Amino acid sequence: MGNEAYVCAYCERKIRSGVEVYGLGVKLKEGLEYPGAVGRTMTVHLPVRGRELSCMVTADGSQARLEGWDLIFMVCSEKCGAELKSLLEEEKGLFEEIM
């Protein structure tokens, strides 16, 4: 992780180094992909809510990709994870599955 600072994808608070984090994996709808960002952090625009959220595009061969996830959103708590999942479920045009 180096000196990179991470923020919660939902509440946008800084996630301190060494604390427990939670991940929310999503499978994109057929035809949606981010090939230029594989293995890196990027921002996804949610048209229904008009929000921009940070996420990681899973790398080819990674455990997350092997499990079928295209994007991983990092959150600081189970509460933020539940709120984010609810928000992402409104974006029917983007996501096939949210876990």
Gaussian input, Z-matrix of N, CA and C with variables (Angstrom, degrees):
# hf/3-21g

backbone

0 1
 N
 C     1     B1
 C     2     B2     1     A1
 N     3     B3     2     A2     1     D1
 C     4     B4     3     A3     2     D2
 C     5     B5     4     A4     3     D3
 N     6     B6     5     A5     4     D4
 C     7     B7     6     A6     5     D5
 C     8     B8     7     A7     6     D6
 N     9     B9     8     A8     7     D7
 C    10    B10     9     A9     8     D8
 C    11    B11    10    A10     9     D9
 N    12    B12    11    A11    10    D10
 C    13    B13    12    A12    11    D11
 C    14    B14    13    A13    12    D12
 N    15    B15    14    A14    13    D13
 C    16    B16    15    A15    14    D14
 C    17    B17    16    A16    15    D15
 N    18    B18    17    A17    16    D16
 C    19    B19    18    A18    17    D17
 C    20    B20    19    A19    18    D18
 N    21    B21    20    A20    19    D19
 C    22    B22    21    A21    20    D20
 C    23    B23    22    A22    21    D21
 N    24    B24    23    A23    22    D22
 C    25    B25    24    A24    23    D23
 C    26    B26    25    A25    24    D24
 N    27    B27    26    A26    25    D25
 C    28    B28    27    A27    26    D26
 C    29    B29    28    A28    27    D27
 N    30    B30    29    A29    28    D28
 C    31    B31    30    A30    29    D29
 C    32    B32    31    A31    30    D30
 N    33    B33    32    A32    31    D31
 C    34    B34    33    A33    32    D32
 C    35    B35    34    A34    33    D33
 N    36    B36    35    A35    34    D34
 C    37    B37    36    A36    35    D35
 C    38    B38    37    A37    36    D36
 N    39    B39    38    A38    37    D37
 C    40    B40    39    A39    38    D38
 C    41    B41    40    A40    39    D39
 N    42    B42    41    A41    40    D40
 C    43    B43    42    A42    41    D41
 C    44    B44    43    A43    42    D42
 N    45    B45    44    A44    43    D43
 C    46    B46    45    A45    44    D44
 C    47    B47    46    A46    45    D45
 N    48    B48    47    A47    46    D46
 C    49    B49    48    A48    47    D47
 C    50    B50    49    A49    48    D48
 N    51    B51    50    A50    49    D49
 C    52    B52    51    A51    50    D50
 C    53    B53    52    A52    51    D51
 N    54    B54    53    A53    52    D52
 C    55    B55    54    A54    53    D53
 C    56    B56    55    A55    54    D54
 N    57    B57    56    A56    55    D55
 C    58    B58    57    A57    56    D56
 C    59    B59    58    A58    57    D57
 N    60    B60    59    A59    58    D58
 C    61    B61    60    A60    59    D59
 C    62    B62    61    A61    60    D60
 N    63    B63    62    A62    61    D61
 C    64    B64    63    A63    62    D62
 C    65    B65    64    A64    63    D63
 N    66    B66    65    A65    64    D64
 C    67    B67    66    A66    65    D65
 C    68    B68    67    A67    66    D66
 N    69    B69    68    A68    67    D67
 C    70    B70    69    A69    68    D68
 C    71    B71    70    A70    69    D69
 N    72    B72    71    A71    70    D70
 C    73    B73    72    A72    71    D71
 C    74    B74    73    A73    72    D72
 N    75    B75    74    A74    73    D73
 C    76    B76    75    A75    74    D74
 C    77    B77    76    A76    75    D75
 N    78    B78    77    A77    76    D76
 C    79    B79    78    A78    77    D77
 C    80    B80    79    A79    78    D78
 N    81    B81    80    A80    79    D79
 C    82    B82    81    A81    80    D80
 C    83    B83    82    A82    81    D81
 N    84    B84    83    A83    82    D82
 C    85    B85    84    A84    83    D83
 C    86    B86    85    A85    84    D84
 N    87    B87    86    A86    85    D85
 C    88    B88    87    A87    86    D86
 C    89    B89    88    A88    87    D87
 N    90    B90    89    A89    88    D88
 C    91    B91    90    A90    89    D89
 C    92    B92    91    A91    90    D90
 N    93    B93    92    A92    91    D91
 C    94    B94    93    A93    92    D92
 C    95    B95    94    A94    93    D93
 N    96    B96    95    A95    94    D94
 C    97    B97    96    A96    95    D95
 C    98    B98    97    A97    96    D96
 N    99    B99    98    A98    97    D97
 C   100   B100    99    A99    98    D98
 C   101   B101   100   A100    99    D99
 N   102   B102   101   A101   100   D100
 C   103   B103   102   A102   101   D101
 C   104   B104   103   A103   102   D102
 N   105   B105   104   A104   103   D103
 C   106   B106   105   A105   104   D104
 C   107   B107   106   A106   105   D105
 N   108   B108   107   A107   106   D106
 C   109   B109   108   A108   107   D107
 C   110   B110   109   A109   108   D108
 N   111   B111   110   A110   109   D109
 C   112   B112   111   A111   110   D110
 C   113   B113   112   A112   111   D111
 N   114   B114   113   A113   112   D112
 C   115   B115   114   A114   113   D113
 C   116   B116   115   A115   114   D114
 N   117   B117   116   A116   115   D115
 C   118   B118   117   A117   116   D116
 C   119   B119   118   A118   117   D117
 N   120   B120   119   A119   118   D118
 C   121   B121   120   A120   119   D119
 C   122   B122   121   A121   120   D120
 N   123   B123   122   A122   121   D121
 C   124   B124   123   A123   122   D122
 C   125   B125   124   A124   123   D123
 N   126   B126   125   A125   124   D124
 C   127   B127   126   A126   125   D125
 C   128   B128   127   A127   126   D126
 N   129   B129   128   A128   127   D127
 C   130   B130   129   A129   128   D128
 C   131   B131   130   A130   129   D129
 N   132   B132   131   A131   130   D130
 C   133   B133   132   A132   131   D131
 C   134   B134   133   A133   132   D132
 N   135   B135   134   A134   133   D133
 C   136   B136   135   A135   134   D134
 C   137   B137   136   A136   135   D135
 N   138   B138   137   A137   136   D136
 C   139   B139   138   A138   137   D137
 C   140   B140   139   A139   138   D138
 N   141   B141   140   A140   139   D139
 C   142   B142   141   A141   140   D140
 C   143   B143   142   A142   141   D141
 N   144   B144   143   A143   142   D142
 C   145   B145   144   A144   143   D143
 C   146   B146   145   A145   144   D144
 N   147   B147   146   A146   145   D145
 C   148   B148   147   A147   146   D146
 C   149   B149   148   A148   147   D147
 N   150   B150   149   A149   148   D148
 C   151   B151   150   A150   149   D149
 C   152   B152   151   A151   150   D150
 N   153   B153   152   A152   151   D151
 C   154   B154   153   A153   152   D152
 C   155   B155   154   A154   153   D153
 N   156   B156   155   A155   154   D154
 C   157   B157   156   A156   155   D155
 C   158   B158   157   A157   156   D156
 N   159   B159   158   A158   157   D157
 C   160   B160   159   A159   158   D158
 C   161   B161   160   A160   159   D159
 N   162   B162   161   A161   160   D160
 C   163   B163   162   A162   161   D161
 C   164   B164   163   A163   162   D162
 N   165   B165   164   A164   163   D163
 C   166   B166   165   A165   164   D164
 C   167   B167   166   A166   165   D165
 N   168   B168   167   A167   166   D166
 C   169   B169   168   A168   167   D167
 C   170   B170   169   A169   168   D168
 N   171   B171   170   A170   169   D169
 C   172   B172   171   A171   170   D170
 C   173   B173   172   A172   171   D171
 N   174   B174   173   A173   172   D172
 C   175   B175   174   A174   173   D173
 C   176   B176   175   A175   174   D174
 N   177   B177   176   A176   175   D175
 C   178   B178   177   A177   176   D176
 C   179   B179   178   A178   177   D177
 N   180   B180   179   A179   178   D178
 C   181   B181   180   A180   179   D179
 C   182   B182   181   A181   180   D180
 N   183   B183   182   A182   181   D181
 C   184   B184   183   A183   182   D182
 C   185   B185   184   A184   183   D183
 N   186   B186   185   A185   184   D184
 C   187   B187   186   A186   185   D185
 C   188   B188   187   A187   186   D186
 N   189   B189   188   A188   187   D187
 C   190   B190   189   A189   188   D188
 C   191   B191   190   A190   189   D189
 N   192   B192   191   A191   190   D190
 C   193   B193   192   A192   191   D191
 C   194   B194   193   A193   192   D192
 N   195   B195   194   A194   193   D193
 C   196   B196   195   A195   194   D194
 C   197   B197   196   A196   195   D195
 N   198   B198   197   A197   196   D196
 C   199   B199   198   A198   197   D197
 C   200   B200   199   A199   198   D198
 N   201   B201   200   A200   199   D199
 C   202   B202   201   A201   200   D200
 C   203   B203   202   A202   201   D201
 N   204   B204   203   A203   202   D202
 C   205   B205   204   A204   203   D203
 C   206   B206   205   A205   204   D204
 N   207   B207   206   A206   205   D205
 C   208   B208   207   A207   206   D206
 C   209   B209   208   A208   207   D207
 N   210   B210   209   A209   208   D208
 C   211   B211   210   A210   209   D209
 C   212   B212   211   A211   210   D210
 N   213   B213   212   A212   211   D211
 C   214   B214   213   A213   212   D212
 C   215   B215   214   A214   213   D213
 N   216   B216   215   A215   214   D214
 C   217   B217   216   A216   215   D215
 C   218   B218   217   A217   216   D216
 N   219   B219   218   A218   217   D217
 C   220   B220   219   A219   218   D218
 C   221   B221   220   A220   219   D219
 N   222   B222   221   A221   220   D220
 C   223   B223   222   A222   221   D221
 C   224   B224   223   A223   222   D222
 N   225   B225   224   A224   223   D223
 C   226   B226   225   A225   224   D224
 C   227   B227   226   A226   225   D225
 N   228   B228   227   A227   226   D226
 C   229   B229   228   A228   227   D227
 C   230   B230   229   A229   228   D228
 N   231   B231   230   A230   229   D229
 C   232   B232   231   A231   230   D230
 C   233   B233   232   A232   231   D231
 N   234   B234   233   A233   232   D232
 C   235   B235   234   A234   233   D233
 C   236   B236   235   A235   234   D234
 N   237   B237   236   A236   235   D235
 C   238   B238   237   A237   236   D236
 C   239   B239   238   A238   237   D237
 N   240   B240   239   A239   238   D238
 C   241   B241   240   A240   239   D239
 C   242   B242   241   A241   240   D240
 N   243   B243   242   A242   241   D241
 C   244   B244   243   A243   242   D242
 C   245   B245   244   A244   243   D243
 N   246   B246   245   A245   244   D244
 C   247   B247   246   A246   245   D245
 C   248   B248   247   A247   246   D246
 N   249   B249   248   A248   247   D247
 C   250   B250   249   A249   248   D248
 C   251   B251   250   A250   249   D249
 N   252   B252   251   A251   250   D250
 C   253   B253   252   A252   251   D251
 C   254   B254   253   A253   252   D252
 N   255   B255   254   A254   253   D253
 C   256   B256   255   A255   254   D254
 C   257   B257   256   A256   255   D255
 N   258   B258   257   A257   256   D256
 C   259   B259   258   A258   257   D257
 C   260   B260   259   A259   258   D258
 N   261   B261   260   A260   259   D259
 C   262   B262   261   A261   260   D260
 C   263   B263   262   A262   261   D261
 N   264   B264   263   A263   262   D262
 C   265   B265   264   A264   263   D263
 C   266   B266   265   A265   264   D264
 N   267   B267   266   A266   265   D265
 C   268   B268   267   A267   266   D266
 C   269   B269   268   A268   267   D267
 N   270   B270   269   A269   268   D268
 C   271   B271   270   A270   269   D269
 C   272   B272   271   A271   270   D270
 N   273   B273   272   A272   271   D271
 C   274   B274   273   A273   272   D272
 C   275   B275   274   A274   273   D273
 N   276   B276   275   A275   274   D274
 C   277   B277   276   A276   275   D275
 C   278   B278   277   A277   276   D276
 N   279   B279   278   A278   277   D277
 C   280   B280   279   A279   278   D278
 C   281   B281   280   A280   279   D279
 N   282   B282   281   A281   280   D280
 C   283   B283   282   A282   281   D281
 C   284   B284   283   A283   282   D282
 N   285   B285   284   A284   283   D283
 C   286   B286   285   A285   284   D284
 C   287   B287   286   A286   285   D285
 N   288   B288   287   A287   286   D286
 C   289   B289   288   A288   287   D287
 C   290   B290   289   A289   288   D288
 N   291   B291   290   A290   289   D289
 C   292   B292   291   A291   290   D290
 C   293   B293   292   A292   291   D291
 N   294   B294   293   A293   292   D292
 C   295   B295   294   A294   293   D293
 C   296   B296   295   A295   294   D294

   B1=1.4444
   B2=1.5188
   B3=1.2798
   B4=1.4634
   B5=1.5119
   B6=1.3457
   B7=1.4557
   B8=1.5214
   B9=1.3313
   B10=1.4512
   B11=1.5149
   B12=1.3285
   B13=1.4531
   B14=1.5234
   B15=1.3101
   B16=1.4510
   B17=1.5173
   B18=1.3203
   B19=1.4530
   B20=1.5171
   B21=1.3167
   B22=1.4514
   B23=1.5259
   B24=1.3280
   B25=1.4616
   B26=1.5241
   B27=1.3301
   B28=1.4618
   B29=1.5271
   B30=1.3416
   B31=1.4722
   B32=1.5283
   B33=1.3271
   B34=1.4565
   B35=1.5258
   B36=1.3418
   B37=1.4693
   B38=1.5222
   B39=1.3210
   B40=1.4565
   B41=1.5244
   B42=1.3245
   B43=1.4601
   B44=1.5205
   B45=1.3248
   B46=1.4588
   B47=1.5186
   B48=1.2964
   B49=1.4576
   B50=1.5221
   B51=1.3167
   B52=1.4540
   B53=1.5133
   B54=1.3400
   B55=1.4638
   B56=1.5204
   B57=1.3246
   B58=1.4495
   B59=1.5373
   B60=1.3200
   B61=1.4603
   B62=1.5222
   B63=1.2937
   B64=1.4554
   B65=1.5223
   B66=1.3109
   B67=1.4501
   B68=1.5106
   B69=1.3105
   B70=1.4489
   B71=1.5203
   B72=1.3275
   B73=1.4528
   B74=1.5171
   B75=1.3268
   B76=1.4579
   B77=1.5265
   B78=1.3102
   B79=1.4490
   B80=1.5238
   B81=1.3206
   B82=1.4627
   B83=1.5233
   B84=1.3319
   B85=1.4651
   B86=1.5216
   B87=1.3177
   B88=1.4623
   B89=1.5302
   B90=1.3255
   B91=1.4609
   B92=1.5214
   B93=1.3303
   B94=1.4607
   B95=1.5234
   B96=1.3182
   B97=1.4651
   B98=1.5141
   B99=1.3143
   B100=1.4623
   B101=1.5289
   B102=1.3333
   B103=1.4673
   B104=1.5282
   B105=1.3127
   B106=1.4626
   B107=1.5122
   B108=1.3227
   B109=1.4671
   B110=1.5291
   B111=1.3195
   B112=1.4659
   B113=1.5270
   B114=1.3356
   B115=1.4578
   B116=1.5137
   B117=1.3289
   B118=1.4688
   B119=1.5222
   B120=1.3159
   B121=1.4547
   B122=1.5232
   B123=1.3233
   B124=1.4611
   B125=1.5207
   B126=1.3220
   B127=1.4562
   B128=1.5177
   B129=1.3286
   B130=1.4635
   B131=1.5238
   B132=1.3192
   B133=1.4707
   B134=1.5259
   B135=1.3228
   B136=1.4621
   B137=1.5245
   B138=1.3297
   B139=1.4627
   B140=1.5266
   B141=1.3390
   B142=1.4608
   B143=1.5311
   B144=1.3078
   B145=1.4675
   B146=1.5243
   B147=1.3190
   B148=1.4571
   B149=1.5154
   B150=1.3296
   B151=1.4683
   B152=1.5079
   B153=1.3119
   B154=1.4602
   B155=1.5251
   B156=1.3391
   B157=1.4598
   B158=1.5195
   B159=1.3242
   B160=1.4605
   B161=1.5173
   B162=1.3314
   B163=1.4595
   B164=1.5254
   B165=1.3199
   B166=1.4658
   B167=1.5189
   B168=1.3330
   B169=1.4621
   B170=1.5254
   B171=1.3175
   B172=1.4634
   B173=1.5241
   B174=1.3068
   B175=1.4691
   B176=1.5209
   B177=1.3198
   B178=1.4627
   B179=1.5258
   B180=1.3206
   B181=1.4582
   B182=1.5205
   B183=1.3380
   B184=1.4661
   B185=1.5282
   B186=1.3149
   B187=1.4595
   B188=1.5230
   B189=1.3319
   B190=1.4647
   B191=1.5297
   B192=1.3156
   B193=1.4720
   B194=1.5249
   B195=1.3382
   B196=1.4584
   B197=1.5301
   B198=1.3292
   B199=1.4633
   B200=1.5297
   B201=1.3391
   B202=1.4553
   B203=1.5153
   B204=1.3323
   B205=1.4650
   B206=1.5208
   B207=1.3262
   B208=1.4649
   B209=1.5269
   B210=1.3321
   B211=1.4652
   B212=1.5278
   B213=1.3313
   B214=1.4660
   B215=1.5311
   B216=1.3270
   B217=1.4636
   B218=1.5209
   B219=1.3344
   B220=1.4656
   B221=1.5191
   B222=1.3363
   B223=1.4612
   B224=1.5213
   B225=1.3226
   B226=1.4616
   B227=1.5204
   B228=1.3264
   B229=1.4648
   B230=1.5277
   B231=1.3213
   B232=1.4542
   B233=1.5236
   B234=1.3330
   B235=1.4734
   B236=1.5223
   B237=1.3362
   B238=1.4660
   B239=1.5283
   B240=1.3328
   B241=1.4596
   B242=1.5155
   B243=1.3352
   B244=1.4666
   B245=1.5330
   B246=1.3186
   B247=1.4691
   B248=1.5321
   B249=1.3322
   B250=1.4631
   B251=1.5202
   B252=1.3317
   B253=1.4597
   B254=1.5217
   B255=1.3110
   B256=1.4596
   B257=1.5388
   B258=1.3115
   B259=1.4652
   B260=1.5291
   B261=1.3265
   B262=1.4635
   B263=1.5287
   B264=1.3206
   B265=1.4646
   B266=1.5250
   B267=1.3335
   B268=1.4664
   B269=1.5306
   B270=1.3102
   B271=1.4707
   B272=1.5291
   B273=1.2981
   B274=1.4629
   B275=1.5344
   B276=1.3205
   B277=1.4569
   B278=1.5105
   B279=1.3296
   B280=1.4626
   B281=1.5212
   B282=1.3201
   B283=1.4534
   B284=1.5236
   B285=1.3062
   B286=1.4599
   B287=1.5215
   B288=1.3426
   B289=1.4601
   B290=1.5283
   B291=1.3357
   B292=1.4631
   B293=1.5220
   B294=1.3334
   B295=1.4597
   B296=1.5015
   A1=112.37
   A2=117.96
   A3=120.14
   A4=111.85
   A5=116.49
   A6=122.01
   A7=112.56
   A8=117.37
   A9=120.59
   A10=110.27
   A11=115.80
   A12=121.04
   A13=107.57
   A14=115.93
   A15=121.03
   A16=109.24
   A17=115.57
   A18=120.74
   A19=108.58
   A20=115.75
   A21=122.17
   A22=108.28
   A23=117.03
   A24=121.28
   A25=112.06
   A26=117.63
   A27=119.52
   A28=112.81
   A29=117.14
   A30=119.95
   A31=113.18
   A32=116.72
   A33=124.58
   A34=114.64
   A35=117.09
   A36=119.54
   A37=108.95
   A38=115.58
   A39=120.98
   A40=109.50
   A41=115.84
   A42=121.50
   A43=107.47
   A44=115.55
   A45=120.78
   A46=110.94
   A47=115.70
   A48=122.23
   A49=109.77
   A50=116.72
   A51=121.17
   A52=115.44
   A53=119.01
   A54=120.16
   A55=109.80
   A56=115.48
   A57=121.13
   A58=109.75
   A59=116.10
   A60=121.25
   A61=108.40
   A62=115.63
   A63=122.45
   A64=108.02
   A65=115.70
   A66=119.85
   A67=111.34
   A68=115.54
   A69=122.31
   A70=106.52
   A71=116.88
   A72=120.96
   A73=111.70
   A74=116.53
   A75=120.30
   A76=110.34
   A77=114.61
   A78=122.15
   A79=106.45
   A80=116.10
   A81=121.22
   A82=111.07
   A83=115.40
   A84=120.93
   A85=108.56
   A86=116.07
   A87=122.93
   A88=109.86
   A89=115.91
   A90=121.40
   A91=114.59
   A92=117.87
   A93=120.78
   A94=108.56
   A95=116.42
   A96=120.46
   A97=109.41
   A98=115.47
   A99=123.13
   A100=109.08
   A101=118.27
   A102=120.57
   A103=114.87
   A104=118.24
   A105=120.71
   A106=114.09
   A107=117.16
   A108=120.50
   A109=112.79
   A110=118.40
   A111=121.53
   A112=110.79
   A113=115.89
   A114=121.77
   A115=114.23
   A116=117.69
   A117=120.87
   A118=111.61
   A119=114.85
   A120=121.39
   A121=108.91
   A122=115.44
   A123=120.63
   A124=108.82
   A125=116.16
   A126=122.31
   A127=109.06
   A128=115.91
   A129=122.40
   A130=107.92
   A131=116.05
   A132=121.12
   A133=109.37
   A134=116.80
   A135=122.67
   A136=108.69
   A137=118.59
   A138=120.76
   A139=115.04
   A140=118.81
   A141=120.66
   A142=111.16
   A143=117.30
   A144=122.30
   A145=113.72
   A146=117.35
   A147=120.04
   A148=113.54
   A149=117.18
   A150=121.24
   A151=110.87
   A152=114.92
   A153=123.30
   A154=106.61
   A155=116.98
   A156=121.18
   A157=110.73
   A158=116.25
   A159=121.27
   A160=109.99
   A161=115.35
   A162=120.53
   A163=108.61
   A164=115.13
   A165=122.47
   A166=107.15
   A167=116.56
   A168=121.20
   A169=106.01
   A170=116.29
   A171=119.74
   A172=111.10
   A173=114.72
   A174=121.32
   A175=110.66
   A176=116.01
   A177=121.07
   A178=109.07
   A179=116.74
   A180=121.07
   A181=114.58
   A182=118.34
   A183=120.57
   A184=109.61
   A185=116.89
   A186=121.32
   A187=110.65
   A188=116.83
   A189=120.47
   A190=111.04
   A191=117.58
   A192=120.82
   A193=109.82
   A194=116.89
   A195=120.53
   A196=111.73
   A197=116.93
   A198=121.66
   A199=111.95
   A200=117.05
   A201=120.98
   A202=116.34
   A203=117.92
   A204=120.60
   A205=110.72
   A206=115.86
   A207=122.04
   A208=111.68
   A209=116.22
   A210=122.08
   A211=108.77
   A212=115.76
   A213=122.16
   A214=107.42
   A215=115.51
   A216=121.85
   A217=107.43
   A218=117.98
   A219=121.93
   A220=109.06
   A221=115.83
   A222=121.38
   A223=109.56
   A224=116.19
   A225=121.28
   A226=114.06
   A227=117.66
   A228=119.79
   A229=110.36
   A230=115.61
   A231=119.98
   A232=110.57
   A233=116.81
   A234=121.60
   A235=110.06
   A236=117.22
   A237=120.27
   A238=110.02
   A239=117.41
   A240=121.12
   A241=111.56
   A242=116.96
   A243=121.64
   A244=110.38
   A245=116.58
   A246=120.79
   A247=110.62
   A248=116.20
   A249=120.31
   A250=110.76
   A251=117.28
   A252=120.15
   A253=110.23
   A254=117.03
   A255=121.68
   A256=110.72
   A257=116.26
   A258=121.65
   A259=110.82
   A260=116.86
   A261=120.93
   A262=111.94
   A263=117.23
   A264=120.68
   A265=112.17
   A266=117.58
   A267=121.44
   A268=111.81
   A269=116.43
   A270=122.01
   A271=110.37
   A272=116.78
   A273=123.23
   A274=113.06
   A275=117.56
   A276=120.81
   A277=114.17
   A278=118.39
   A279=121.66
   A280=114.47
   A281=117.26
   A282=120.74
   A283=113.33
   A284=115.24
   A285=123.71
   A286=110.56
   A287=115.50
   A288=121.34
   A289=109.03
   A290=116.02
   A291=121.60
   A292=107.01
   A293=116.26
   A294=120.31
   A295=110.30
   D1=-24.25
   D2=178.13
   D3=61.74
   D4=-141.24
   D5=-179.53
   D6=-98.24
   D7=11.85
   D8=-179.22
   D9=-63.80
   D10=138.74
   D11=175.46
   D12=-99.81
   D13=133.27
   D14=178.94
   D15=-111.17
   D16=150.66
   D17=177.31
   D18=-125.68
   D19=153.12
   D20=176.36
   D21=-64.40
   D22=130.12
   D23=-178.89
   D24=-64.59
   D25=-22.67
   D26=-178.94
   D27=-94.66
   D28=-59.73
   D29=-174.10
   D30=-90.74
   D31=-11.43
   D32=177.42
   D33=67.09
   D34=16.15
   D35=173.90
   D36=-76.27
   D37=148.63
   D38=177.95
   D39=-65.57
   D40=135.74
   D41=176.35
   D42=-97.18
   D43=115.70
   D44=-177.52
   D45=-68.57
   D46=149.09
   D47=177.12
   D48=-63.63
   D49=137.35
   D50=175.57
   D51=87.72
   D52=-3.18
   D53=178.07
   D54=-96.27
   D55=156.96
   D56=179.72
   D57=-65.78
   D58=135.53
   D59=175.41
   D60=-124.22
   D61=161.98
   D62=-179.66
   D63=-121.32
   D64=151.89
   D65=179.39
   D66=-124.60
   D67=146.33
   D68=177.31
   D69=-123.90
   D70=115.06
   D71=-178.56
   D72=-94.63
   D73=143.81
   D74=177.20
   D75=-132.75
   D76=148.95
   D77=172.99
   D78=-106.74
   D79=126.22
   D80=-179.29
   D81=-74.41
   D82=154.26
   D83=173.67
   D84=-62.67
   D85=152.52
   D86=178.04
   D87=-52.65
   D88=132.40
   D89=178.19
   D90=94.33
   D91=-15.11
   D92=177.32
   D93=-95.14
   D94=132.30
   D95=177.02
   D96=-160.51
   D97=164.38
   D98=-179.78
   D99=-131.68
   D100=66.40
   D101=-173.84
   D102=-61.25
   D103=-29.92
   D104=-179.64
   D105=-76.49
   D106=-8.27
   D107=-176.01
   D108=-116.62
   D109=10.48
   D110=-177.59
   D111=-54.70
   D112=126.79
   D113=179.04
   D114=80.20
   D115=7.33
   D116=-178.02
   D117=-127.25
   D118=166.02
   D119=175.86
   D120=-82.91
   D121=140.65
   D122=177.86
   D123=-147.86
   D124=176.78
   D125=179.08
   D126=-112.67
   D127=135.39
   D128=177.15
   D129=-111.51
   D130=132.39
   D131=176.98
   D132=-90.83
   D133=127.46
   D134=176.95
   D135=-100.03
   D136=104.59
   D137=-174.38
   D138=-63.43
   D139=-35.58
   D140=-177.25
   D141=-64.10
   D142=-46.29
   D143=-178.74
   D144=-96.35
   D145=-12.12
   D146=179.85
   D147=69.42
   D148=28.02
   D149=-179.74
   D150=-105.91
   D151=156.17
   D152=173.68
   D153=-112.48
   D154=127.72
   D155=-178.27
   D156=-124.42
   D157=139.06
   D158=176.07
   D159=-81.19
   D160=141.26
   D161=176.99
   D162=-153.78
   D163=171.53
   D164=176.60
   D165=-111.15
   D166=131.84
   D167=174.08
   D168=-85.32
   D169=123.27
   D170=-175.27
   D171=-64.95
   D172=142.71
   D173=-178.74
   D174=-84.96
   D175=146.29
   D176=175.65
   D177=-55.69
   D178=133.05
   D179=178.91
   D180=85.02
   D181=-8.30
   D182=179.42
   D183=-72.30
   D184=159.15
   D185=178.60
   D186=-58.62
   D187=-42.34
   D188=179.79
   D189=-61.61
   D190=-42.45
   D191=179.82
   D192=-67.47
   D193=-40.65
   D194=178.41
   D195=-62.75
   D196=-28.90
   D197=177.72
   D198=-83.95
   D199=-1.40
   D200=175.13
   D201=99.26
   D202=5.16
   D203=-178.28
   D204=-90.29
   D205=135.84
   D206=178.08
   D207=-95.29
   D208=-36.03
   D209=-178.72
   D210=-130.91
   D211=148.85
   D212=173.73
   D213=-125.76
   D214=126.19
   D215=175.36
   D216=-102.71
   D217=126.62
   D218=177.13
   D219=-90.64
   D220=133.38
   D221=177.97
   D222=-129.98
   D223=157.55
   D224=-173.64
   D225=-87.88
   D226=-13.88
   D227=-176.93
   D228=-156.55
   D229=165.42
   D230=175.54
   D231=-63.82
   D232=-34.84
   D233=178.78
   D234=-62.04
   D235=-47.49
   D236=178.96
   D237=-65.26
   D238=-34.49
   D239=177.22
   D240=-62.51
   D241=-43.67
   D242=179.57
   D243=-66.22
   D244=-41.94
   D245=179.01
   D246=-64.74
   D247=-42.31
   D248=179.54
   D249=-65.61
   D250=-42.07
   D251=179.15
   D252=-59.50
   D253=-43.02
   D254=178.38
   D255=-61.82
   D256=-42.54
   D257=178.50
   D258=-63.51
   D259=-45.47
   D260=-178.57
   D261=-66.88
   D262=-31.50
   D263=179.37
   D264=-64.66
   D265=-21.99
   D266=176.19
   D267=-73.57
   D268=-18.69
   D269=-176.42
   D270=-92.25
   D271=63.18
   D272=-174.93
   D273=-59.11
   D274=-26.37
   D275=-178.57
   D276=-78.32
   D277=-11.95
   D278=-175.12
   D279=-106.15
   D280=-40.64
   D281=-167.15
   D282=-116.70
   D283=133.78
   D284=178.13
   D285=-83.29
   D286=-43.35
   D287=-176.00
   D288=-149.22
   D289=144.66
   D290=179.80
   D291=-130.59
   D292=128.35
   D293=-178.41
   D294=-133.59

